[in-house]
Amino acid sequence: MNVALVLILAAFGLAIGLGLYAKRGKRMRLEEWSVGGRRFGTLFVFVPMATEIYTTFTLLGGSGWAYGKGAPAFYIICYGAVAYVLAYWVLPPIWAYATEHRLLSQADFWARKYESRGLGLLVAVVGVVALIPYLVLQLKGLGLIVSEASAGAIPPTAAIWLGTGALVAYVSVSGIHGSALTALAKDILILVVVVALGLYLPWKLHGGVDAMFARLDAEHPGFLLLPSRGNSPSWFASTVLLSALGLYLWPQNFASVFTAKSADALRRNSSLMPLYQLVLLFVFFTGFAALLAAPGLEGGDVDLALLRLVRAELPSWAVGTVGAAGVLTALVPGSMILMAAATTVANTGYRALAPAADEAQVARAAKWAVPVVAAIALWFTLRGGSTIVALLLMGYAFVTQLFPSLVLALVPGWRVSAVAAGAGIGAGVGTVAAQTLSGLTLADLLPAAPGAVLDLNVGVVALVVNLAVTGAVAMVTRPSRG
């Protein structure tokens, strides 16, 4: 009997079961479905936020970059720590405003603050467009995890279809309650798995973490240093900045702030979250251990580094446990992403088309949007694509373009018009899209510039464009009152 396959299927069953169970005793009005009735305390604010941040990326992307890139992977640890410092100060006023005005989605915040439905619609479009690759990331990771952990018993495509069906089922029924309850089980399991792998594999294969790093330095000199070009110090610093500013600008992360019952719950959460960054060290350890034990993976295959090593070195029950943890790390954050996208589509897009719609109609529209958004993400997933980290970085470059207008909305005396905010967002997103679609780099556009400039993350370059356009338009337009 394939023990690993049984454990993987049990994880699917657990996710669906807990997701559906969470609906019991609750009337799923739109506010209950999308933001939990705004009653979550520190634990249930912490769990969904941690779930959204630590996804299949924790298992596959982090270990894959440690395997393929070395030192540049440490940006993942740095940006989270910076983001949580910002969150301590920024999230409470966002929560207070959202609670006062009963906001349900990220786009609602911009629309209300700037008194502009048009700006809210633009923010909704940016958010949903960024969420699609993030959901693709989860589904792609799910396919890799299930296929590898089951030794091919479940092909990647079948796993992706199964995962998409599970997401649609329990998001439609239980909303954020299903995600929060399943997230608690997921976080316990992923912590145990990641720490165990990060300690056991270096010890078994290389005699310990110290011995592993000594061998890594001897066999791959300079691997633990940032290169002078490409993923250089300027790339590292600009990517940390971009990711830190953008972490809570993902629609699902932003909306999770609305679930808190108090600003203190958010402050406590921000104080605890840096501890979770330590988990990523153990993920990197597995990537380094895999590089020494099984070199040769290239391109998108680096995302398989952890799974290939686990299959080669651990018994079937342990492989199945890793696979089960991987299933939950894909399904739980995937459900949050799917719900945020569906809520945004309904509460902003549908309301724009049907301004007289009542809450019940908008709630139905949100639940109908769930399978539609899932189908779009499924289509992109099955078409293939980039590595997991590349997908994440592209999404970050999009959502971070919302940061300047967020700051301008929160800081008294810095108010600008909705036109200026929208022009800046459009210019920033357009810069990212043009670079992504054309494949042009700063080296193509500015061949004479120094290397430190050429290696800057395109999202940071887009932020500069964003700020310049916002400032220019603000000089000739009048600000809103809010």
Secondary structure as a PSIPRED ss2 file (coil, helix, strand):
# PSIPRED VFORMAT (PSIPRED V4.0)

   1 M C   1.000  0.000  0.000
   2 N C   1.000  0.000  0.000
   3 V H   0.000  1.000  0.000
   4 A H   0.000  1.000  0.000
   5 L H   0.000  1.000  0.000
   6 V H   0.000  1.000  0.000
   7 L H   0.000  1.000  0.000
   8 I H   0.000  1.000  0.000
   9 L H   0.000  1.000  0.000
  10 A H   0.000  1.000  0.000
  11 A H   0.000  1.000  0.000
  12 F H   0.000  1.000  0.000
  13 G H   0.000  1.000  0.000
  14 L H   0.000  1.000  0.000
  15 A H   0.000  1.000  0.000
  16 I H   0.000  1.000  0.000
  17 G H   0.000  1.000  0.000
  18 L H   0.000  1.000  0.000
  19 G H   0.000  1.000  0.000
  20 L H   0.000  1.000  0.000
  21 Y H   0.000  1.000  0.000
  22 A C   1.000  0.000  0.000
  23 K C   1.000  0.000  0.000
  24 R C   1.000  0.000  0.000
  25 G C   1.000  0.000  0.000
  26 K C   1.000  0.000  0.000
  27 R C   1.000  0.000  0.000
  28 M C   1.000  0.000  0.000
  29 R C   1.000  0.000  0.000
  30 L H   0.000  1.000  0.000
  31 E H   0.000  1.000  0.000
  32 E H   0.000  1.000  0.000
  33 W H   0.000  1.000  0.000
  34 S H   0.000  1.000  0.000
  35 V H   0.000  1.000  0.000
  36 G H   0.000  1.000  0.000
  37 G H   0.000  1.000  0.000
  38 R H   0.000  1.000  0.000
  39 R C   1.000  0.000  0.000
  40 F E   0.000  0.000  1.000
  41 G C   1.000  0.000  0.000
  42 T H   0.000  1.000  0.000
  43 L H   0.000  1.000  0.000
  44 F H   0.000  1.000  0.000
  45 V H   0.000  1.000  0.000
  46 F H   0.000  1.000  0.000
  47 V H   0.000  1.000  0.000
  48 P H   0.000  1.000  0.000
  49 M H   0.000  1.000  0.000
  50 A H   0.000  1.000  0.000
  51 T H   0.000  1.000  0.000
  52 E H   0.000  1.000  0.000
  53 I H   0.000  1.000  0.000
  54 Y C   1.000  0.000  0.000
  55 T C   1.000  0.000  0.000
  56 T H   0.000  1.000  0.000
  57 F H   0.000  1.000  0.000
  58 T H   0.000  1.000  0.000
  59 L H   0.000  1.000  0.000
  60 L H   0.000  1.000  0.000
  61 G H   0.000  1.000  0.000
  62 G H   0.000  1.000  0.000
  63 S H   0.000  1.000  0.000
  64 G H   0.000  1.000  0.000
  65 W H   0.000  1.000  0.000
  66 A H   0.000  1.000  0.000
  67 Y H   0.000  1.000  0.000
  68 G H   0.000  1.000  0.000
  69 K C   1.000  0.000  0.000
  70 G C   1.000  0.000  0.000
  71 A H   0.000  1.000  0.000
  72 P H   0.000  1.000  0.000
  73 A H   0.000  1.000  0.000
  74 F H   0.000  1.000  0.000
  75 Y H   0.000  1.000  0.000
  76 I H   0.000  1.000  0.000
  77 I H   0.000  1.000  0.000
  78 C H   0.000  1.000  0.000
  79 Y H   0.000  1.000  0.000
  80 G H   0.000  1.000  0.000
  81 A H   0.000  1.000  0.000
  82 V H   0.000  1.000  0.000
  83 A H   0.000  1.000  0.000
  84 Y H   0.000  1.000  0.000
  85 V H   0.000  1.000  0.000
  86 L H   0.000  1.000  0.000
  87 A H   0.000  1.000  0.000
  88 Y H   0.000  1.000  0.000
  89 W H   0.000  1.000  0.000
  90 V H   0.000  1.000  0.000
  91 L H   0.000  1.000  0.000
  92 P H   0.000  1.000  0.000
  93 P H   0.000  1.000  0.000
  94 I H   0.000  1.000  0.000
  95 W H   0.000  1.000  0.000
  96 A H   0.000  1.000  0.000
  97 Y H   0.000  1.000  0.000
  98 A H   0.000  1.000  0.000
  99 T H   0.000  1.000  0.000
 100 E H   0.000  1.000  0.000
 101 H H   0.000  1.000  0.000
 102 R C   1.000  0.000  0.000
 103 L C   1.000  0.000  0.000
 104 L C   1.000  0.000  0.000
 105 S C   1.000  0.000  0.000
 106 Q H   0.000  1.000  0.000
 107 A H   0.000  1.000  0.000
 108 D H   0.000  1.000  0.000
 109 F H   0.000  1.000  0.000
 110 W H   0.000  1.000  0.000
 111 A H   0.000  1.000  0.000
 112 R H   0.000  1.000  0.000
 113 K H   0.000  1.000  0.000
 114 Y C   1.000  0.000  0.000
 115 E C   1.000  0.000  0.000
 116 S C   1.000  0.000  0.000
 117 R H   0.000  1.000  0.000
 118 G H   0.000  1.000  0.000
 119 L H   0.000  1.000  0.000
 120 G H   0.000  1.000  0.000
 121 L H   0.000  1.000  0.000
 122 L H   0.000  1.000  0.000
 123 V H   0.000  1.000  0.000
 124 A H   0.000  1.000  0.000
 125 V H   0.000  1.000  0.000
 126 V H   0.000  1.000  0.000
 127 G H   0.000  1.000  0.000
 128 V H   0.000  1.000  0.000
 129 V H   0.000  1.000  0.000
 130 A H   0.000  1.000  0.000
 131 L H   0.000  1.000  0.000
 132 I H   0.000  1.000  0.000
 133 P H   0.000  1.000  0.000
 134 Y H   0.000  1.000  0.000
 135 L H   0.000  1.000  0.000
 136 V H   0.000  1.000  0.000
 137 L H   0.000  1.000  0.000
 138 Q H   0.000  1.000  0.000
 139 L H   0.000  1.000  0.000
 140 K H   0.000  1.000  0.000
 141 G H   0.000  1.000  0.000
 142 L H   0.000  1.000  0.000
 143 G H   0.000  1.000  0.000
 144 L H   0.000  1.000  0.000
 145 I H   0.000  1.000  0.000
 146 V H   0.000  1.000  0.000
 147 S H   0.000  1.000  0.000
 148 E H   0.000  1.000  0.000
 149 A H   0.000  1.000  0.000
 150 S C   1.000  0.000  0.000
 151 A C   1.000  0.000  0.000
 152 G C   1.000  0.000  0.000
 153 A C   1.000  0.000  0.000
 154 I C   1.000  0.000  0.000
 155 P C   1.000  0.000  0.000
 156 P H   0.000  1.000  0.000
 157 T H   0.000  1.000  0.000
 158 A H   0.000  1.000  0.000
 159 A H   0.000  1.000  0.000
 160 I H   0.000  1.000  0.000
 161 W H   0.000  1.000  0.000
 162 L H   0.000  1.000  0.000
 163 G H   0.000  1.000  0.000
 164 T H   0.000  1.000  0.000
 165 G H   0.000  1.000  0.000
 166 A H   0.000  1.000  0.000
 167 L H   0.000  1.000  0.000
 168 V H   0.000  1.000  0.000
 169 A H   0.000  1.000  0.000
 170 Y H   0.000  1.000  0.000
 171 V H   0.000  1.000  0.000
 172 S H   0.000  1.000  0.000
 173 V H   0.000  1.000  0.000
 174 S H   0.000  1.000  0.000
 175 G C   1.000  0.000  0.000
 176 I H   0.000  1.000  0.000
 177 H H   0.000  1.000  0.000
 178 G H   0.000  1.000  0.000
 179 S H   0.000  1.000  0.000
 180 A H   0.000  1.000  0.000
 181 L H   0.000  1.000  0.000
 182 T H   0.000  1.000  0.000
 183 A H   0.000  1.000  0.000
 184 L H   0.000  1.000  0.000
 185 A H   0.000  1.000  0.000
 186 K H   0.000  1.000  0.000
 187 D H   0.000  1.000  0.000
 188 I H   0.000  1.000  0.000
 189 L H   0.000  1.000  0.000
 190 I H   0.000  1.000  0.000
 191 L H   0.000  1.000  0.000
 192 V H   0.000  1.000  0.000
 193 V H   0.000  1.000  0.000
 194 V H   0.000  1.000  0.000
 195 V H   0.000  1.000  0.000
 196 A H   0.000  1.000  0.000
 197 L H   0.000  1.000  0.000
 198 G H   0.000  1.000  0.000
 199 L H   0.000  1.000  0.000
 200 Y H   0.000  1.000  0.000
 201 L H   0.000  1.000  0.000
 202 P H   0.000  1.000  0.000
 203 W H   0.000  1.000  0.000
 204 K H   0.000  1.000  0.000
 205 L H   0.000  1.000  0.000
 206 H H   0.000  1.000  0.000
 207 G C   1.000  0.000  0.000
 208 G C   1.000  0.000  0.000
 209 V H   0.000  1.000  0.000
 210 D H   0.000  1.000  0.000
 211 A H   0.000  1.000  0.000
 212 M H   0.000  1.000  0.000
 213 F H   0.000  1.000  0.000
 214 A H   0.000  1.000  0.000
 215 R H   0.000  1.000  0.000
 216 L H   0.000  1.000  0.000
 217 D H   0.000  1.000  0.000
 218 A H   0.000  1.000  0.000
 219 E H   0.000  1.000  0.000
 220 H C   1.000  0.000  0.000
 221 P C   1.000  0.000  0.000
 222 G C   1.000  0.000  0.000
 223 F C   1.000  0.000  0.000
 224 L C   1.000  0.000  0.000
 225 L C   1.000  0.000  0.000
 226 L C   1.000  0.000  0.000
 227 P C   1.000  0.000  0.000
 228 S C   1.000  0.000  0.000
 229 R C   1.000  0.000  0.000
 230 G C   1.000  0.000  0.000
 231 N C   1.000  0.000  0.000
 232 S C   1.000  0.000  0.000
 233 P H   0.000  1.000  0.000
 234 S H   0.000  1.000  0.000
 235 W H   0.000  1.000  0.000
 236 F H   0.000  1.000  0.000
 237 A H   0.000  1.000  0.000
 238 S H   0.000  1.000  0.000
 239 T H   0.000  1.000  0.000
 240 V H   0.000  1.000  0.000
 241 L H   0.000  1.000  0.000
 242 L H   0.000  1.000  0.000
 243 S H   0.000  1.000  0.000
 244 A H   0.000  1.000  0.000
 245 L H   0.000  1.000  0.000
 246 G H   0.000  1.000  0.000
 247 L H   0.000  1.000  0.000
 248 Y H   0.000  1.000  0.000
 249 L H   0.000  1.000  0.000
 250 W C   1.000  0.000  0.000
 251 P H   0.000  1.000  0.000
 252 Q H   0.000  1.000  0.000
 253 N H   0.000  1.000  0.000
 254 F H   0.000  1.000  0.000
 255 A H   0.000  1.000  0.000
 256 S H   0.000  1.000  0.000
 257 V H   0.000  1.000  0.000
 258 F H   0.000  1.000  0.000
 259 T H   0.000  1.000  0.000
 260 A E   0.000  0.000  1.000
 261 K C   1.000  0.000  0.000
 262 S C   1.000  0.000  0.000
 263 A H   0.000  1.000  0.000
 264 D H   0.000  1.000  0.000
 265 A H   0.000  1.000  0.000
 266 L H   0.000  1.000  0.000
 267 R H   0.000  1.000  0.000
 268 R H   0.000  1.000  0.000
 269 N H   0.000  1.000  0.000
 270 S H   0.000  1.000  0.000
 271 S H   0.000  1.000  0.000
 272 L H   0.000  1.000  0.000
 273 M H   0.000  1.000  0.000
 274 P H   0.000  1.000  0.000
 275 L H   0.000  1.000  0.000
 276 Y H   0.000  1.000  0.000
 277 Q H   0.000  1.000  0.000
 278 L H   0.000  1.000  0.000
 279 V H   0.000  1.000  0.000
 280 L H   0.000  1.000  0.000
 281 L H   0.000  1.000  0.000
 282 F H   0.000  1.000  0.000
 283 V H   0.000  1.000  0.000
 284 F H   0.000  1.000  0.000
 285 F H   0.000  1.000  0.000
 286 T H   0.000  1.000  0.000
 287 G H   0.000  1.000  0.000
 288 F H   0.000  1.000  0.000
 289 A H   0.000  1.000  0.000
 290 A H   0.000  1.000  0.000
 291 L H   0.000  1.000  0.000
 292 L H   0.000  1.000  0.000
 293 A H   0.000  1.000  0.000
 294 A C   1.000  0.000  0.000
 295 P C   1.000  0.000  0.000
 296 G C   1.000  0.000  0.000
 297 L C   1.000  0.000  0.000
 298 E C   1.000  0.000  0.000
 299 G H   0.000  1.000  0.000
 300 G H   0.000  1.000  0.000
 301 D H   0.000  1.000  0.000
 302 V H   0.000  1.000  0.000
 303 D H   0.000  1.000  0.000
 304 L H   0.000  1.000  0.000
 305 A H   0.000  1.000  0.000
 306 L H   0.000  1.000  0.000
 307 L H   0.000  1.000  0.000
 308 R H   0.000  1.000  0.000
 309 L H   0.000  1.000  0.000
 310 V H   0.000  1.000  0.000
 311 R H   0.000  1.000  0.000
 312 A H   0.000  1.000  0.000
 313 E H   0.000  1.000  0.000
 314 L C   1.000  0.000  0.000
 315 P C   1.000  0.000  0.000
 316 S H   0.000  1.000  0.000
 317 W H   0.000  1.000  0.000
 318 A H   0.000  1.000  0.000
 319 V H   0.000  1.000  0.000
 320 G H   0.000  1.000  0.000
 321 T H   0.000  1.000  0.000
 322 V H   0.000  1.000  0.000
 323 G H   0.000  1.000  0.000
 324 A H   0.000  1.000  0.000
 325 A H   0.000  1.000  0.000
 326 G H   0.000  1.000  0.000
 327 V H   0.000  1.000  0.000
 328 L H   0.000  1.000  0.000
 329 T H   0.000  1.000  0.000
 330 A H   0.000  1.000  0.000
 331 L H   0.000  1.000  0.000
 332 V H   0.000  1.000  0.000
 333 P H   0.000  1.000  0.000
 334 G H   0.000  1.000  0.000
 335 S H   0.000  1.000  0.000
 336 M H   0.000  1.000  0.000
 337 I H   0.000  1.000  0.000
 338 L H   0.000  1.000  0.000
 339 M H   0.000  1.000  0.000
 340 A H   0.000  1.000  0.000
 341 A H   0.000  1.000  0.000
 342 A H   0.000  1.000  0.000
 343 T H   0.000  1.000  0.000
 344 T H   0.000  1.000  0.000
 345 V H   0.000  1.000  0.000
 346 A H   0.000  1.000  0.000
 347 N H   0.000  1.000  0.000
 348 T H   0.000  1.000  0.000
 349 G H   0.000  1.000  0.000
 350 Y H   0.000  1.000  0.000
 351 R H   0.000  1.000  0.000
 352 A H   0.000  1.000  0.000
 353 L H   0.000  1.000  0.000
 354 A C   1.000  0.000  0.000
 355 P C   1.000  0.000  0.000
 356 A C   1.000  0.000  0.000
 357 A C   1.000  0.000  0.000
 358 D C   1.000  0.000  0.000
 359 E H   0.000  1.000  0.000
 360 A H   0.000  1.000  0.000
 361 Q H   0.000  1.000  0.000
 362 V H   0.000  1.000  0.000
 363 A H   0.000  1.000  0.000
 364 R H   0.000  1.000  0.000
 365 A H   0.000  1.000  0.000
 366 A H   0.000  1.000  0.000
 367 K H   0.000  1.000  0.000
 368 W H   0.000  1.000  0.000
 369 A H   0.000  1.000  0.000
 370 V H   0.000  1.000  0.000
 371 P H   0.000  1.000  0.000
 372 V H   0.000  1.000  0.000
 373 V H   0.000  1.000  0.000
 374 A H   0.000  1.000  0.000
 375 A H   0.000  1.000  0.000
 376 I H   0.000  1.000  0.000
 377 A H   0.000  1.000  0.000
 378 L H   0.000  1.000  0.000
 379 W H   0.000  1.000  0.000
 380 F H   0.000  1.000  0.000
 381 T H   0.000  1.000  0.000
 382 L H   0.000  1.000  0.000
 383 R C   1.000  0.000  0.000
 384 G C   1.000  0.000  0.000
 385 G C   1.000  0.000  0.000
 386 S C   1.000  0.000  0.000
 387 T C   1.000  0.000  0.000
 388 I H   0.000  1.000  0.000
 389 V H   0.000  1.000  0.000
 390 A H   0.000  1.000  0.000
 391 L H   0.000  1.000  0.000
 392 L H   0.000  1.000  0.000
 393 L H   0.000  1.000  0.000
 394 M H   0.000  1.000  0.000
 395 G H   0.000  1.000  0.000
 396 Y H   0.000  1.000  0.000
 397 A H   0.000  1.000  0.000
 398 F H   0.000  1.000  0.000
 399 V H   0.000  1.000  0.000
 400 T H   0.000  1.000  0.000
 401 Q H   0.000  1.000  0.000
 402 L H   0.000  1.000  0.000
 403 F H   0.000  1.000  0.000
 404 P H   0.000  1.000  0.000
 405 S H   0.000  1.000  0.000
 406 L H   0.000  1.000  0.000
 407 V H   0.000  1.000  0.000
 408 L H   0.000  1.000  0.000
 409 A H   0.000  1.000  0.000
 410 L H   0.000  1.000  0.000
 411 V C   1.000  0.000  0.000
 412 P C   1.000  0.000  0.000
 413 G C   1.000  0.000  0.000
 414 W C   1.000  0.000  0.000
 415 R C   1.000  0.000  0.000
 416 V C   1.000  0.000  0.000
 417 S C   1.000  0.000  0.000
 418 A H   0.000  1.000  0.000
 419 V H   0.000  1.000  0.000
 420 A H   0.000  1.000  0.000
 421 A H   0.000  1.000  0.000
 422 G H   0.000  1.000  0.000
 423 A H   0.000  1.000  0.000
 424 G H   0.000  1.000  0.000
 425 I H   0.000  1.000  0.000
 426 G H   0.000  1.000  0.000
 427 A H   0.000  1.000  0.000
 428 G H   0.000  1.000  0.000
 429 V H   0.000  1.000  0.000
 430 G H   0.000  1.000  0.000
 431 T H   0.000  1.000  0.000
 432 V H   0.000  1.000  0.000
 433 A H   0.000  1.000  0.000
 434 A H   0.000  1.000  0.000
 435 Q H   0.000  1.000  0.000
 436 T H   0.000  1.000  0.000
 437 L H   0.000  1.000  0.000
 438 S H   0.000  1.000  0.000
 439 G C   1.000  0.000  0.000
 440 L C   1.000  0.000  0.000
 441 T C   1.000  0.000  0.000
 442 L H   0.000  1.000  0.000
 443 A H   0.000  1.000  0.000
 444 D H   0.000  1.000  0.000
 445 L H   0.000  1.000  0.000
 446 L C   1.000  0.000  0.000
 447 P C   1.000  0.000  0.000
 448 A C   1.000  0.000  0.000
 449 A C   1.000  0.000  0.000
 450 P C   1.000  0.000  0.000
 451 G H   0.000  1.000  0.000
 452 A H   0.000  1.000  0.000
 453 V H   0.000  1.000  0.000
 454 L H   0.000  1.000  0.000
 455 D C   1.000  0.000  0.000
 456 L C   1.000  0.000  0.000
 457 N C   1.000  0.000  0.000
 458 V H   0.000  1.000  0.000
 459 G H   0.000  1.000  0.000
 460 V H   0.000  1.000  0.000
 461 V H   0.000  1.000  0.000
 462 A H   0.000  1.000  0.000
 463 L H   0.000  1.000  0.000
 464 V H   0.000  1.000  0.000
 465 V H   0.000  1.000  0.000
 466 N H   0.000  1.000  0.000
 467 L H   0.000  1.000  0.000
 468 A H   0.000  1.000  0.000
 469 V H   0.000  1.000  0.000
 470 T H   0.000  1.000  0.000
 471 G H   0.000  1.000  0.000
 472 A H   0.000  1.000  0.000
 473 V H   0.000  1.000  0.000
 474 A H   0.000  1.000  0.000
 475 M C   1.000  0.000  0.000
 476 V C   1.000  0.000  0.000
 477 T C   1.000  0.000  0.000
 478 R C   1.000  0.000  0.000
 479 P C   1.000  0.000  0.000
 480 S C   1.000  0.000  0.000
 481 R C   1.000  0.000  0.000
 482 G C   1.000  0.000  0.000
